[in-house]
């Protein structure tokens, strides 16, 4: 047990960090690859309103923890949704819609075309839902 800023906490490492089922064996390289990261990063950076988020120094916490520095990635202003979750839901919906448009038209559009309403006639019968009204749900919306 350690104490930071008057509070106590326990570190509980995951005893099974690699899942024994099929995900661990199949598909991991497609999901967790540097190529996929580069594609996703380029896509999200092209969205209107995208800005890199700030790193904030937490010097008092670092000092109390006895470490050189702690940096906090402040996602509070991310697309007005207040969370990094704004990226995942919106990216998933954009990717899904791009695939649907490609299947229907033979051409995969960029997100600017989707967001601009240029493909409304192609996508108007598609409904996407999310089971939360939190940051992720607002991102999907």
Contact map, one row per residue, 1 for C-alpha under 8 A:
111000011110000000000000000000000000000000000000000000000000000000000000000000000000000000000000000000000000000000000000000000000000000000000
111100011100000000000000000000000000000000000000000000000000000000000000000000000000000000000000000000000000000000000000000000000000000000000
111111111000000000000000000000000000000000000000000000000000000010000000000000000000000000000000000000000000000000000000000000000000000000000
011111111000000000000000000000000000000000000000000000000000100110000000000000000000000000000000000000000000000000000000000000000000000000000
001111100000000000000000000000000000000000000000000000000000100100000000000000000000000000000000000000000000000000000000000000000000000000000
001111110000000000000000000000000000000000000000000000000000000000000000000000000000000000000000000000000000000000000000000000000000000000000
001111111000000000000000000000000000000000000000000000000000000000000000000000000000000000000000000000000000000000000000000000000000000000000
111101111100000000000000000000000000000000000000000000000000000000000000000000000000000000000000000000000000000000000000000000000000000000000
111100111110000000000000000000000000000000000000000000000000000000000000000000000000000000000000000000000000000000000000000000000000000000000
110000011111000000000000000000000000000000000000000000000000000000000000000000000000000000000000000000000000000000000000000000000000000000000
100000001111100000000000000000000000000000000000000000000000000000000000000000000000000000000000000000000000000000000000000000000000000000000
000000000111110000000000000000000000000000000000000000000000000000000000000000000000000000000000000000000000000000000000000000000000000000000
000000000011111000000000000000000000000000000000000000000000000000000000000000000000000000000000000000000000000000000000000000000000000000000
000000000001111110000000000000000000000000000000000000000000000000000000000000000000000000000000000000000000000000000000000000000000000000000
000000000000111110000000000000000000000000000000000000000000000000000000000000000000000000000000000000000000000000000000000000000000000000000
000000000000011111100000000000000000000000000000000000000000000000000000000000000000000000000000000000000000000000000000000000000000000000000
000000000000011111100000000000000000000000000000000000000000000000000000000000000000000000000000000000000000000000000000000000000000000000000
000000000000000111110001000000000000000000000000000000000000000000000000000000000000000000000000000000000000000000000000000000000000000000000
000000000000000111111011000000000000000000000000000000000000000000000000000000000000000000000000000000000000000000000000000000000000000000000
000000000000000001111111100000000000000000000000000000000000000000000000000000000000000000000000000000000000000000000000000000000000000000000
000000000000000000111111100000000000000000000000000000000000000000000000000000000000000000000000000000000000000000000000000000000000000000000
000000000000000000011111110000000000000000000000000000000000000000000000000000000000000000000000000000000000000000000000000000000000000000000
000000000000000000111111111100000000000000000000000000000000000000000000000000000000000000000000000000000000000000000000000000000000000000000
000000000000000001111111111100000000000000000000000000000000000000000000000000000000000000000000000000000000000000000000000000000000000000000
000000000000000000011111111100000000000000000000000000000000000000000000000000000000000000000000000000000000000000000000000000000000000000000
000000000000000000000111111110000000000000000000000000000000000000000000000000000000000000000000000000000000000000000000000000000000000000000
000000000000000000000011111111100000000000000000000000000000000000000000000000000000000000000000000000000000000000000000000000000000000000000
000000000000000000000011111111111000000000000000000000000000000000000000000000000000000000000000000000000000000000000000000000000000000000000
000000000000000000000000011111111000000000000000000000000000000000000000000000000000000000000000000000000000000000000000000000000000000000000
000000000000000000000000001111111001000000000000000000000000000000000000000000000000000000000000000000000000000000000000000000000000000000000
000000000000000000000000001111111001000000000000000000000000000000000000000000000000000000000000000000000000000000000000000000000000000000000
000000000000000000000000000111111101100000000000000000000000000000000000000000000000000000000000000000000000000000000000000000000000000000000
000000000000000000000000000111111111100000000000000000000000000000000000000000000000000000000000000000000000000000000000000000000000000000000
000000000000000000000000000000011111110000000000000000000000000000000000000000000000000000000000000000000000000000000000000000000000000000000
000000000000000000000000000000001111111000000000000000000000000000000000000000000000000000000000000000000000000000000000000000000000000000000
000000000000000000000000000001111111111100000000000000000000000000000000000000000000000000000000000000000000000000000000000000000000000000000
000000000000000000000000000000011111111110000000000000000000000000000000000000000000000000000000000000000000000000000000000000000000000000000
000000000000000000000000000000000111111111000000000000000000000000000000000000000000000000000000000000000000000000000000000000000000000000000
000000000000000000000000000000000011111111100000000000000000000000000000000000000000000000000000000000000000000000000000000000000000000000000
000000000000000000000000000000000001111111110000000000000000000000000000000000000000000000100000000000000000000000000000000000000000000000000
000000000000000000000000000000000000111111111000000000000000000000000000000000000000000000000000000000000000000000000000000000000000000000000
000000000000000000000000000000000000011111111100000000000000000000000000000000000000000000000000000000000000000000000000000000000000000000000
000000000000000000000000000000000000001111111110000000000000000000000000000000000000000000000000000000000000001000000000000000000000000000000
000000000000000000000000000000000000000111111110010000000000000000000000000000000000001000100000000000000000000000000000000000000000000000000
000000000000000000000000000000000000000011111110011000000000000000000000000000000000000000000000000000000000000000000000000000000000000000000
000000000000000000000000000000000000000001111111010000000000000000000000000000000000000000000000000000000000000000000000000000000000000000000
000000000000000000000000000000000000000000111111110000000000000000000000000000000000000000000000000000000000001100000000000000000000000000000
000000000000000000000000000000000000000000000111110000000000000000000000000000000000000000000000000000000000000000000000000000000000000000000
000000000000000000000000000000000000000000000011111000000000000000000000000000100000000000000000000000000000000000000000000000000000000000000
000000000000000000000000000000000000000000011111111100000000000000000000000001100000000000000000000000000000000000000000000000000000000000000
000000000000000000000000000000000000000000001000111110000000000000000000000001000000000000000000000000000000000000000000000000000000000000000
000000000000000000000000000000000000000000000000011111000000000000000000000000000000000000000000000000000000000000000000000000000000000000000
000000000000000000000000000000000000000000000000001111100000000000000000111011000000000000000000000000000000000000000000000000000000000000000
000000000000000000000000000000000000000000000000000111110000000000000000111000000000000000000000000000000000000000000000000000000000000000000
000000000000000000000000000000000000000000000000000011111000000000000011110000000000000000000000000000000000000000000000000000000000000000000
000000000000000000000000000000000000000000000000000001111100000000000011110000000000000000000000000000000000000000000000000000000000000000000
000000000000000000000000000000000000000000000000000000111110000000001111000000000000000000000000000000000000000000000000000000000000000000000
000000000000000000000000000000000000000000000000000000011111110000001111000000000000000000000000000000000000000000000000000000000000000000000
000000000000000000000000000000000000000000000000000000001111111000001100000000000000000000000000000000000000000000000000000000000000000000000
000000000000000000000000000000000000000000000000000000000111111100000000000000000000000000000000000000000000000000000000000000000000000000000
000110000000000000000000000000000000000000000000000000000111111110000100000000000000000000000000000000000000000000000000000000000000000000000
000000000000000000000000000000000000000000000000000000000111111111111100000000000000000000000000000000000000000000000000000000000000000000000
000000000000000000000000000000000000000000000000000000000011111111111000000000000000000000000000000000000000000000000000000000000000000000000
000110000000000000000000000000000000000000000000000000000001111111100000000000000000000000000000000000000000000000000000000000000000000000000
001100000000000000000000000000000000000000000000000000000000111111100000000000000000000000000000000000000000000000000000000000000000000000000
000000000000000000000000000000000000000000000000000000000000011111110000000000000000000000000000000000000000000000000000000000000000000000000
000000000000000000000000000000000000000000000000000000000000011111111100000000000000000000000000000000000000000000000000000000000000000000000
000000000000000000000000000000000000000000000000000000000000011001111100000000000000000000000000000000000000000000000000000000000000000000000
000000000000000000000000000000000000000000000000000000001110011000111110000000000000000000000000000000000000000000000000000000000000000000000
000000000000000000000000000000000000000000000000000000001110110000111111000000000000000000000000000000000000000000000000000000000000000000000
000000000000000000000000000000000000000000000000000000111100000000001111100000000000000000000000000000000000000000000000000000000000000000000
000000000000000000000000000000000000000000000000000000111100000000000111110000000000000000000000000000000000000000000000000000000000000000000
000000000000000000000000000000000000000000000000000011110000000000000011111000000000000000000000000000000000000000000000000000000000000000000
000000000000000000000000000000000000000000000000000011110000000000000001111110000000000000000000000000000000000000000000000000000000000000000
000000000000000000000000000000000000000000000000000011000000000000000000111111000111000000000000000000000000000000000000000000000000000000000
000000000000000000000000000000000000000000000000000000000000000000000000011111011110000000000000000000000000000000000000000000000000000000000
000000000000000000000000000000000000000000000000000010000000000000000000011111111110000000000000000000000000000000000000000000000000000000000
000000000000000000000000000000000000000000000000011010000000000000000000001111111111010000000000000000000000000000000000000000000000000000000
000000000000000000000000000000000000000000000000110000000000000000000000000011111100010000000000000000000000000000000000000000000000000000000
000000000000000000000000000000000000000000000000000000000000000000000000000111111100000000000000000000000000000000000000000000000000000000000
000000000000000000000000000000000000000000000000000000000000000000000000000111111110010000000000000000000000000000000000000000000000001001100
000000000000000000000000000000000000000000000000000000000000000000000000001111111111010000000000000000000000000000000000000000000000001000000
000000000000000000000000000000000000000000000000000000000000000000000000001111001111110000000000000000000000000000000000000000000000001000000
000000000000000000000000000000000000000000000000000000000000000000000000001001000111111100000000000000000000000000000000000000000000000000000
000000000000000000000000000000000000000000000000000000000000000000000000000000000011111110000000000000000000000000000000000000000000001100100
000000000000000000000000000000000000000000000000000000000000000000000000000001101111111111000000000000000000000000000000000000000000001101110
000000000000000000000000000000000000000000010000000000000000000000000000000000000001111111100000000000000000000000000000000000000000000000100
000000000000000000000000000000000000000000000000000000000000000000000000000000000001111111110000000000000000000000000000000000000000000100100
000000000000000000000000000000000000000000000000000000000000000000000000000000000000111111111000000000000000000000000000000000000000000110110
000000000000000000000000000000000000000000000000000000000000000000000000000000000000011111111100000000000000000000000000000000000000000000111
000000000000000000000000000000000000000100010000000000000000000000000000000000000000001111111110000000000000000000000000000000000000000000000
000000000000000000000000000000000000000000000000000000000000000000000000000000000000000111111111000000000000000000000000000000000000000000000
000000000000000000000000000000000000000000000000000000000000000000000000000000000000000011111111100000000000000000000000000000010000000000010
000000000000000000000000000000000000000000000000000000000000000000000000000000000000000001111111110000000000001001000000000000000000000000000
000000000000000000000000000000000000000000000000000000000000000000000000000000000000000000111111111000000000000000000000000000000000000000000
000000000000000000000000000000000000000000000000000000000000000000000000000000000000000000011111111100000000000000000000000000000000000000000
000000000000000000000000000000000000000000000000000000000000000000000000000000000000000000001111111110000000000001000000001000000000000000000
000000000000000000000000000000000000000000000000000000000000000000000000000000000000000000000111111111000001111001000000000000000000000000000
000000000000000000000000000000000000000000000000000000000000000000000000000000000000000000000011111111100001000000000000000000000000000000000
000000000000000000000000000000000000000000000000000000000000000000000000000000000000000000000001111111110000000000000000001000000000000000000
000000000000000000000000000000000000000000000000000000000000000000000000000000000000000000000000111111111111100000000000011000000000000000000
000000000000000000000000000000000000000000000000000000000000000000000000000000000000000000000000011111111111100000000000000000000000000000000
000000000000000000000000000000000000000000000000000000000000000000000000000000000000000000000000001111111110000000000000000000000000000000000
000000000000000000000000000000000000000000000000000000000000000000000000000000000000000000000000000111111100000000000000010000000000000000000
000000000000000000000000000000000000000000000000000000000000000000000000000000000000000000000000000011111111000000000000000000000000000000000
000000000000000000000000000000000000000000000000000000000000000000000000000000000000000000000000000011111111000000000000000000000000000000000
000000000000000000000000000000000000000000000000000000000000000000000000000000000000000000000000000011101111100000000000000000000000000000000
000000000000000000000000000000000000000000000000000000000000000000000000000000000000000000000000011011001111110000000000000000000000000000000
000000000000000000000000000000000000000000000000000000000000000000000000000000000000000000000000010011000011111011000000000000000000000000000
000000000000000000000000000000000000000000000000000000000000000000000000000000000000000000000000010000000001111111000000000000000000000000000
000000000000000000000000000000000000000000100010000000000000000000000000000000000000000000000100010000000000111111100000000000000000000000000
000000000000000000000000000000000000000000000010000000000000000000000000000000000000000000000000000000000000011111110000000000000000000000000
000000000000000000000000000000000000000000000000000000000000000000000000000000000000000000000000000000000000111111111110000000000000000000000
000000000000000000000000000000000000000000000000000000000000000000000000000000000000000000000100110000000000111111111111000000000000000000000
000000000000000000000000000000000000000000000000000000000000000000000000000000000000000000000000000000000000001111111100000000000000000000000
000000000000000000000000000000000000000000000000000000000000000000000000000000000000000000000000000000000000000111111110000000000000000000000
000000000000000000000000000000000000000000000000000000000000000000000000000000000000000000000000000000000000000011111111000000000000000000000
000000000000000000000000000000000000000000000000000000000000000000000000000000000000000000000000000000000000000011111111100000000000000000000
000000000000000000000000000000000000000000000000000000000000000000000000000000000000000000000000000000000000000011011111111000000000000000000
000000000000000000000000000000000000000000000000000000000000000000000000000000000000000000000000000000000000000001001111111100000000000000000
000000000000000000000000000000000000000000000000000000000000000000000000000000000000000000000000000000000000000000000111111100000000000000000
000000000000000000000000000000000000000000000000000000000000000000000000000000000000000000000000000010010000000000000011111110000000000000000
000000000000000000000000000000000000000000000000000000000000000000000000000000000000000000000000100110000000000000000011111111000000000000000
000000000000000000000000000000000000000000000000000000000000000000000000000000000000000000000000000000000000000000000001111111000000000000000
000000000000000000000000000000000000000000000000000000000000000000000000000000000000000000000000000000000000000000000000011111100000000000000
000000000000000000000000000000000000000000000000000000000000000000000000000000000000000000000000000000000000000000000000001111110000000000000
000000000000000000000000000000000000000000000000000000000000000000000000000000000000000000000000000000000000000000000000000011111000000000000
000000000000000000000000000000000000000000000000000000000000000000000000000000000000000000001000000000000000000000000000000001111100000000011
000000000000000000000000000000000000000000000000000000000000000000000000000000000000000000000000000000000000000000000000000000111110000000011
000000000000000000000000000000000000000000000000000000000000000000000000000000000000000000000000000000000000000000000000000000011111100110011
000000000000000000000000000000000000000000000000000000000000000000000000000000000000000000000000000000000000000000000000000000001111100010000
000000000000000000000000000000000000000000000000000000000000000000000000000000000000000000000000000000000000000000000000000000000111110110000
000000000000000000000000000000000000000000000000000000000000000000000000000000000000000000000000000000000000000000000000000000000111111111000
000000000000000000000000000000000000000000000000000000000000000000000000000000000000000000000000000000000000000000000000000000000001111111000
000000000000000000000000000000000000000000000000000000000000000000000000000000001110110000000000000000000000000000000000000000000000111111100
000000000000000000000000000000000000000000000000000000000000000000000000000000000000110110000000000000000000000000000000000000000101111111110
000000000000000000000000000000000000000000000000000000000000000000000000000000000000000010000000000000000000000000000000000000000111111111111
000000000000000000000000000000000000000000000000000000000000000000000000000000001000010000000000000000000000000000000000000000000000111111111
000000000000000000000000000000000000000000000000000000000000000000000000000000001000111111000000000000000000000000000000000000000000001111111
000000000000000000000000000000000000000000000000000000000000000000000000000000000000010011001000000000000000000000000000000000011100000111111
000000000000000000000000000000000000000000000000000000000000000000000000000000000000000001000000000000000000000000000000000000011100000011111
